[in-house]
Amino acid sequence: MSLILAVNGIIETYPIKPVGPRNSHTESGGEQELHDRRSSSLGRSALAAQTAYQQQNAEQPHLKPAILARDLMSTPVLTLPSDSTLLDAWTSMSQKGVHHIPITSMHETLVGMVSYRDLLHHVPELITAADTRQASKRRLAEIMTSRVISATPVTEIREIARVMLDERIHAVPILDQNRHLVGILANHDLLRGIANHGPLELWT
């Protein structure tokens, strides 16, 4: 299941790179000729053993992901509407101990993300609580990241981790088939998964 990229409400499929080499058993003419030469140099017993080995490998089922987003995501998710203030977000983060808040529209559609770093970048005085007047006036819609990469509950953890590294993001919202927010997967969720599942099996 691929990841989803939404920019200003426009939904696109995020490109997923292959997670491993793909084996192809289709032989071209040159490969067939090479195979024939090798076969002629092998004894009948060796050829029979090789054929049985190749057939056994071909019949093995494809690997399936062991850990999915739904296994590690945090839920329920703290959200804020886009017309909330920066001070609202800072207060919520401080009280709930989270560093990322999905931002929703009046129709509860995901429209952006705001992080702890975003708030401090725009209003650094929040860290000292010396002056919160600016933070109480500015809206989240002004500073939120509208380019949001999300995943589904059945997206493979390996895909999400790769995208988080490539895009240098620290949290991915998890949406169901109706585009409703059902969870969020952050760095600490991945670390908790490694600690609790240890060793974390990505494939069975």
C-alpha positions in Angstrom: 0.0 0.0 0.0 1.6 3.2 -1.1 1.9 6.5 0.8 -0.2 9.5 -0.1 1.0 13.0 -0.7 -1.5 15.8 -0.3 -0.6 19.4 -1.2 -3.2 22.0 -0.5 -5.9 19.4 -0.7 -4.7 17.9 -4.0 -4.0 14.2 -3.5 -1.2 12.4 -5.3 0.5 9.0 -4.9 3.9 9.3 -3.3 6.5 7.4 -5.3 7.7 4.3 -3.5 11.0 2.8 -4.4 11.4 -1.0 -4.5 12.4 -2.2 -1.1 14.6 -5.0 -2.5 15.9 -6.6 -5.7 13.2 -8.1 -7.8 14.0 -11.5 -9.2 13.0 -12.3 -12.7 12.9 -15.8 -14.0 12.2 -14.8 -17.6 15.1 -15.9 -19.8 16.2 -14.1 -23.0 17.7 -15.9 -25.9 21.3 -15.3 -24.7 20.4 -16.5 -21.2 18.8 -19.6 -22.6 21.9 -20.4 -24.6 24.1 -20.0 -21.5 21.8 -22.2 -19.6 22.1 -24.9 -22.2 25.9 -24.8 -22.2 25.9 -25.1 -18.4 23.4 -27.9 -18.4 25.5 -29.9 -20.9 28.5 -29.6 -18.6 26.7 -31.0 -15.6 26.1 -34.6 -14.8 22.5 -35.9 -14.7 22.5 -36.0 -10.9 23.8 -32.5 -10.5 21.3 -31.3 -13.1 18.4 -33.0 -11.3 19.4 -31.4 -8.0 19.7 -28.0 -9.5 16.3 -28.3 -11.2 14.7 -29.4 -7.9 16.3 -26.5 -6.0 15.1 -23.9 -8.6 11.6 -25.4 -8.5 11.5 -25.2 -4.7 12.5 -21.5 -4.8 9.9 -20.7 -7.4 7.2 -22.3 -5.3 8.0 -20.4 -2.1 5.4 -17.7 -1.3 6.3 -14.1 -1.5 7.4 -12.4 1.7 4.7 -10.5 3.6 5.1 -7.5 5.9 5.0 -8.4 9.5 4.6 -4.9 11.0 2.2 -2.4 9.5 1.3 1.2 10.4 -1.7 0.2 12.5 0.6 -1.9 14.7 2.7 1.0 15.9 0.6 4.2 15.3 -0.6 6.4 18.2 -4.3 6.9 18.5 -6.5 8.9 19.2 -4.8 11.8 17.5 -4.7 15.4 18.9 -5.8 17.8 16.1 -6.4 21.5 15.9 -8.4 23.5 13.4 -6.5 25.8 11.1 -7.9 29.0 12.7 -6.4 28.1 16.1 -3.5 30.2 17.3 0.1 29.3 17.7 -0.4 29.7 21.5 -3.2 27.1 21.3 -0.8 24.6 19.6 2.0 25.3 22.0 -0.2 24.8 25.0 -1.6 21.5 23.6 1.8 20.2 22.8 3.1 21.1 26.3 0.1 19.5 28.0 -0.1 16.3 25.9 3.7 15.8 25.4 3.5 15.7 21.6 5.7 17.4 19.0 3.4 17.2 16.0 -0.2 18.2 15.5 -2.3 17.6 12.4 -4.3 20.6 11.3 -7.8 20.2 10.0 -10.3 22.3 8.1 -13.8 23.1 9.2 -14.9 19.8 7.5 -12.3 17.9 9.6 -10.2 17.3 6.5 -6.4 17.1 7.0 -4.9 20.3 5.5 -1.5 20.6 7.2 0.9 19.8 10.0 2.5 21.9 12.7 5.5 20.8 14.6 7.2 21.9 17.8 10.1 23.3 15.7 7.7 25.3 13.5 6.3 27.1 16.5 9.7 28.0 17.9 10.9 29.1 14.5 8.1 31.6 14.1 7.7 32.6 17.8 11.0 31.7 19.7 9.8 33.6 22.8 7.4 30.7 23.5 10.3 28.7 25.0 10.7 31.2 27.8 7.0 32.2 28.0 8.2 35.8 28.3 5.8 37.2 25.8 2.9 35.3 24.2 1.1 38.2 22.6 2.3 37.4 19.1 1.6 33.7 19.5 -1.9 34.4 20.6 -2.6 36.5 17.5 -1.1 34.4 14.7 -3.1 31.5 13.2 -1.8 28.0 12.5 -2.9 28.4 8.8 -0.1 31.0 8.4 2.7 28.6 9.4 1.5 25.1 8.9 3.1 22.8 6.4 0.5 22.1 3.7 2.6 19.5 1.9 1.5 16.5 4.0 2.6 12.9 3.4 0.2 10.4 4.9 -0.2 6.6 5.0 -2.9 4.1 5.5 -3.2 1.7 8.5 -1.9 -1.2 6.2 1.1 0.7 4.8 4.3 -1.2 5.5 6.5 0.3 8.3 9.6 -0.2 6.0 8.0 2.2 3.4 7.1 4.8 6.0 10.5 4.7 7.6 12.2 5.2 4.2 10.0 8.1 3.3 10.6 9.7 6.7 14.3 9.5 6.1 14.2 10.7 2.5 11.8 13.7 3.3 13.4 14.4 6.7 10.0 14.4 8.4 9.4 13.1 11.9 5.7 12.1 11.8 3.2 10.7 9.3 -0.5 11.0 9.8 -2.5 7.7 9.2 -5.7 8.0 7.2 -8.4 5.4 6.6 -10.0 4.7 3.1 -12.4 7.7 3.7 -9.4 10.0 4.3 -10.3 10.3 8.0 -7.5 10.7 10.5 -7.2 7.5 12.5 -3.7 7.7 13.9 -0.2 9.2 13.7 3.2 7.5 13.4 6.2 9.5 14.8 9.8 8.7 15.4 9.1 7.7 19.0 6.4 5.2 17.9 9.1 3.5 15.7 11.5 3.4 18.6 8.8 2.1 21.0 8.0 -0.6 18.4 11.6 -1.7 18.3 11.8 -1.8 22.1 8.5 -3.7 22.5 8.7 -6.1 19.6 12.5 -6.6 19.8 13.8 -7.8 17.5 11.4 -5.9 15.2 10.7 -8.3 12.3 9.9 -6.4 9.1 9.3 -9.5 7.1 8.0 -13.0 7.9 
